Amino acid sequence: MVARKLRSSKGFITFVVCIAMLTDMFLANLILPVLPYALSERVGLAQEDVQRWNSILLASFGGAQMLGSLFFGWIGDKNPSRQTPFVLGLVTLGTSTLCFALGTTIPVLLLARLLQGLSSAVVFTIGSALLVDIVGNDGMGKASGYTSMSITIGILLGPVAGGFIYNHEGYFAVFLPAFAFLGLDIYLRFIAVVEKRIPFGSHPVESPNLTSPSVDVTGNTYGTDGRGLVPAGQDTSKSDRFPNADLHGSQRNTETESLLPKAQPRSGGSSNLILLSSPRFLVAIVCLFTVNSFTTGFNGVLPVYVHDIFGFNATKSACLFLILALPALLSPISGALTDRFGTKLPAAGGLLLLTPTLVLLRLIHPAVTSPFVKLGLMMSSIGISVTLLNPAFIKEISCAVQEIEQASPGIFGPYGANAQAYGLLSCAFAGGSMVGPLYAGFIRARFGWPEDMDFAGIMSFYIEQ
């Protein structure tokens, strides 16, 4: 019984989702330093074709993630259990890894990258919705902080492990840690107890068995109540007296400080359109898209710029990106602040720090002294601001969904719209990842580095308003 309670606890489910996201990002980035060599040596492409196909394969990941997020968000909210699509994502990730390990043709590698994008869509969409089910809105800030930290660790470890292992042990050895992570992920996802949800408005009938059964993947049954998840046998009378009770039967501490004032949503229609008609939801999505485009935009312009102007080698460029990413390890603290003080304060603080830093980057020119130190300080400042922003905006998503449902109960159907909401969020991340390097590279090539940073600063100032 103790083991069963542990496997269904908030902490354990949060840990499982974090490992799933870490594994997904680790595997998606593991192949990045190896992919050009795979195209030339295993596929046999001419060197002049390697850059083109490498870019196509990288872009296909974002496209698959965007489309998959919408689809799996819809699936996640139509299915009473999050477990089924969550495990489907695991199968997709394992298949993509196998295709990369064995593939020797462009179609197989393209299929592998598309499957990786679909897997990321499942993990982020269903995993985030599962966290809302388990921890509720009041704990979503801290939970999203842990997931942000896990994603960052995966992004950092993947390329380092891939490049190091390939240089010392060869191509196939690269996938040994991949399958090790997959094994851990499979084990955790299958022992986690994920309870089925009861449709909105359903109430248990008074009988000796007061709760409807829920089933985990091991066949164990657990009770549920109302629309959310509660332990079997818990008194359900409180939810009848308080319709705003949270998923565990306690009175909800509704988020009071939204980024925008409350607005009445439209009734009926597509869940995605209803969500996007909410100003609170829309501003969170736009901000996440814009901020992610800033950080990924550096991927396209910073290494080239510092190499051309200062002669930085690959190691120094990698250190700059490491400095940019390291503050994300403090995301759980940022998330806890979001739960404690609301989303408005961390979001405002992050944007107030981000905007001047982006503008100051225009001062990094050939005549500047100690460019590496100054760039490092600015990268650290940007990393801290993003660490403050992401948990706040992610929590805004679940709070916006709750606000709409309170205004119009049942508007999203029997199982709500958390998965679809985080599907749109995943689309925003993927879109920012695709657009960021494109516009940053275009502006720098067409106008120059100062104008590139000015544009980023103006966009940051705009969303700050």
N, C-alpha and C positions, 0 to 999 in steps of 0.2 A: 504493500500500500504506500509506503514511504517513497519507493522508487517511482510509482505511478504519479504521485503528487509532484515529485521533482520533475518528471518528464513533461508535465503539463503546466509547470510554474512559469511565471512571467520571465524570471531570469533565464531559465533554460531555453524557452522559446526565442527570447531575444538573442541568446548565444547562438542558437541554430541558424537564425536568419543572418546574423553577422558572419558566421563561417561560410554560409552559402554565398553571400555577397563578396567576401574575400576570395573564395575559390573562383568565382566567376570572373572577377577582375584579374586575378593572378593568371588564369588560363588565357584570358583575352589578350593580356599584355606579354605573356611568356613568349609568344611567337614573333613579336614585333622585330627584335634585332636579328632574328633568324630568317624571316620571310624573304628578304632579298637574295640570300644564299640558296634558299630552297627553290626559288624561281629560276636561278641561273644554273645550279648544279643538279637539282633533282628533276625539274621540269625541262631544263635545257633551253631556256629563252636566251636570245641574244641580249647583250648587255644594254643596248639602246632601248630594249623593250621592258627591262626590269622595272624602271621607275614608273612607267605607265601602269603596269599591272599591279605593282605594289600599292599605288595610290587607289586603284579600283578596288582592290581587296580591303584596304583600310576603310574606304568610304562605304562599302557594302555593309559593313558592320553597323554603322549608324543608321543606314536606311532600313535594315532588317529590324533594328531595335525600335525605331519609330513606328513602323507598321505593326510589329508584334506587340508593342505596348497597348495599342488600341484594342487589338483582338483579344489578348489575354486579360486585359482589364474587363472587357465585356464578359468573357468566360468566367472570370473570378467572381463577378457579382451575380451570375446566373446559377452558380453551383453552390449548394449548401455547405460544401467543405472546401477549404483552401488547400487541403492536402493533395488532391488529385492534380491540379495544374502545377503545384509546387514540385511534385515528383516528375511530372512531364518535363519541366525545365531541366531537371537533373539528367533525364534520358537524352534530351537535346544536347546538353553540354558534353556528355560522354561521347555521343556520336560525332560531334564536331572535333573533339580531341583525337579520336581514332582516325578521322579523315585526314587531319593534318599530319598525323604520324605516318600514315601509309600512302597518302596521296602523292602522285607523280605527274598529274595533269592539272591544267588550269581549271577545268570544270569541278574537279574534286576539291581543290583548294578554295574555290569560290563558294561551293556548297558548305564547306567547313566554316568559312567566315560568316556566311549568312546564318548558319545554325548557332554560331556564337552570339550573334546579335539577337536572335530570338530567345536564346537562353538568358541573356541579360535582361531582356524585356520581362520574362517570366519572374526571374529572381527579384528584380526591383519592384515590379508591380504587385505581385502576389505577396512577396515578403513584407513590403510596407503595409499593405492592407491587413495582413495577419498581425502585425505589430499593433495596429490600431485596435483590432479585435481584442488583443490580449491586454495591452497596457492602458488603453483608453487615451483620450486627448490629453489628460493631465500629465501623463508620463511620456508623451510622444516626443517631446523635445529632447529629453535625455536619451531615449531609444534611438532617435535619428542621429544623435551625436555618436553613439556607438557604431551605427551602420556607416556613417561618414568616415569614421576612423578605420573601419575594416576595409572599405573601398580604397582608401588611400594606401593602406598597407599592401593590398593586392596590386595596386598600380605601381608602387615603388619596387616591390620584390620581383614582379614578373619579368620586366626587361633585364634586370640585373642577373637573375638566375638563368634566364634564357641565353644571354650572351656569354656568361661565364662557362656554363656547361657545354655549350656548342664549341667554344674555343678549345676546351680541354678534353671533351669526351665524344664529340660528334653529334649528329642530328638526332638519332633515336634516343640518346641519353637525355635530351632536353625534356622528353615527355615522361620520364620517371617521376619527378616531383609532381607533375600534372596528375598522373594516375594515383599518386599517394594522397593528394588533396581530394581527388574525387572519391577515393575510398572513405576518407573521413567524412566527407559531405554526405555520402550515401548512408553511412551508419547513423549519423545524427538525424537526418531527415526521416529515416524509417523508425527510429525509436521515439521521436517526438510525438506527444499526444496532442493532436489538433482536433478539437471538438467541432462537430457539425453545428451550424447555426440554424435557429428556428426562424421561419419567415416573420416579417414585421406584422405585429398585431395578433400573433398566435399566443394563446395562453394555455397552460396545462390544465387538464380536466382533473377535478378533485377525485382522487382514487388512491388506492394503496401505493401505486407507483406514480408519484406526483410529477415526475420529470420525464421528458422524452429522451430516449437513448441517443447517445452519440458514439461514433465508432472511430477508433484510431486505426492505424495501419496494422497493429498487432492483433486486432479483434477485440480489444477491451472496450467496454461501454462506459460512458459517463453522462451525467445528466446535463440538460441545458434548460434555459429559461428565457422567455421573451425572445428578443432578437439577437442578443449577444451571447456570451459564454459565461457560465457560472458553475461552480462545483455542484456535483450531484447532491440532492437533498437540502440545498440551501433554501431558506424561506423566501418565497416569491411574492408575498403579499405587498412588500414595499414598492415593487415596481408598479403595482396597480394603483397605489396611492400617489406615487410620484412618477408621472410619465417621463420626466426628464432625468430619471436615474441612469447612471452609467452602466457599463457592461457587467459590472460585478454587484449591482444592486444598491450602490451608495449614491447619494445625491450628487449630481455632476457639478463640478466647479467650472462653469462655462467660461471660456476665454472672453474677457471683457475688453481687452485692448486689441482691436483688429487694426490691420494696416490701413484699411479703408472703412468708412461707416457701413453699417448693415444696410442691405438692400433686399427687397422682396423679390424672390426668383419667380420665373415663369412657372406655371403649373402645366404638367404633362409634357410630352415630347421626349426627344432623345436625352438621355442622362448627360452625355457630353455637352450638348448645347445648353442644358440647364446649368451645368457647372460653369461653363464659360460665360453665362449671362450674369453670374455673381461677380461684382467688382472685387470683392475680397479674394475670391479664388483666382480671378484673372490677373490681378496685380502680382500675386505670388508666382504664377506661372511665368509671366513676362520677366519678372526680376530674376528668377532662376535661369531662364534662357539667356538673359543678357549677361549675368555674372559668369555663367559657365562659358559663354563665348569669349569673355575677357581672358579667363585662365587658359583655355585651349588655344586662343589666338597667339599666346606666347610660344606655343609649340612650333608654330610656323615661322615666326619672325625673329625671336630672340637668339636662337643658335646661329642663324645666318648673320644677323647684325653684329653680334659680339665677335664673331670670327672675322668678318670683313673689316671692322673698325679697330678692334683691339688685338686680333690674332689669337683669341681664346681657342684652346683645343677642346676636344670632346669631353675631357674630364672636367674642365672648368664649367662648361655649359651644363653638364649633368649636375654639378654641385649647385648651380643656380636653381635648377628645377627641384632639387632635393630641398633647398631652403624654402622654396615656394610651397612644397607639400607638407613639410614637417609640422607646421602649426595645426594641421588637421588631426594630429594625434591628441590634441586638446579638445576635440569636438564634444566628448561627453561632458566636459565642464561647461562648454558653451550651451549645450542642450539643457543641462540642469538649470542654468541661468534663465533660459527661455521658459522652462516650466515654473520657475520661481517668480519671475517678474513679467511674464508675458512676452509676446513676439515683437512688440513695438520697440522696446529699448535696445535689444541686441541688433535688430535690423537697422535702426537709425545709427547706432554706434559703428556697425560695420561699413555702412555707406559713407559716413562722415570720414572714416579712415581711408576708404578705398579711393574716393574721388581725388583728393589732393595728391595721393601717391601716384596715381596714373598720370596726372598732369606733370608731376615732378620728374617722371621718367624721360620726358623730352629733353631734360638737361644732361642726360648721359650722352655726351658727344665726344669726338676724338680728342678735344683739348682738356677733358676732365681728368683730374688726378685721382688715383686709387679707384679706378672704375669697378673692379671686382667687389671691393668692400661696399661701395655705395649701391651697386646693383643688388648685392646680397641683403642690405638693409631694406631696400625697397621691395624686394621679393618677399622678405619676411613680413613686411607690413601688409602686403597684398594677401599673403597666406593667412594672417591673423584675421583680416577683414572677412575673407571668404569663410573662415571657420565660425565667425559670429553669424554670418548671413544664412548659411545653408540650413542649420537646424531650425532657425526661426521661420524661414520660408516653407520648409517641409511640414512643420507643425501647422502653419497657416492653412495648408491643404485640408488636413483633417478637421480643423476648426471651421473652415468654410463649409464643408460637407455637413457637419453637425448643425450649423446655423441654418442652412437651407432646409434640412429635415425637420428642425424645430418649427420653422415657419410654415412648412407644408408637410405634415407627417405622411409617410408612404409615397412621397413623390417619386422616389427612385425604385419603387417596386419592393418585393418581399425581402430582398437581401441587401438593400442599400446600394451605395455607389463608391465605396472606398477604393475598390480595385480600379474602377474606371478613373477615379480622380488621380490615383498614383500612376495609372497608365498615361494620362495626359502629362503628368510631371516627368515621367520617363521620356516622353516625346520631347519635352522642352529641353531636358539634358542632352538628348541625342542631337536635337536640332542645333543647340548651342555648340556642340562639339564639331558639327559639320560646318556651320557658318563661320565660327570664330577664326579658324586658320585661313579661310578663303578671304574674308573682308580684311583681316589684318595684313595678309600678304599682298593683297591688291593695293591697299592704301600706302603701304610702305614702298612698294615698287613704283607706284604712280606719283606719290607726293613726297615720301620720305618718313623717317622715323619720328621726328617731332610732331608732324601732322597725324601720324598713326596714334600716338599717345594722347594728343589733344582730342581726337575723336572718341577714344575710349573714355577719357575724363568727362567729356560732354554727355555721353550716354549714361555714365554713372551718376552724374549730377541730375540728369533728367528723371531717372527712376527714383532718385532720392526725394524728388518733389512729390 
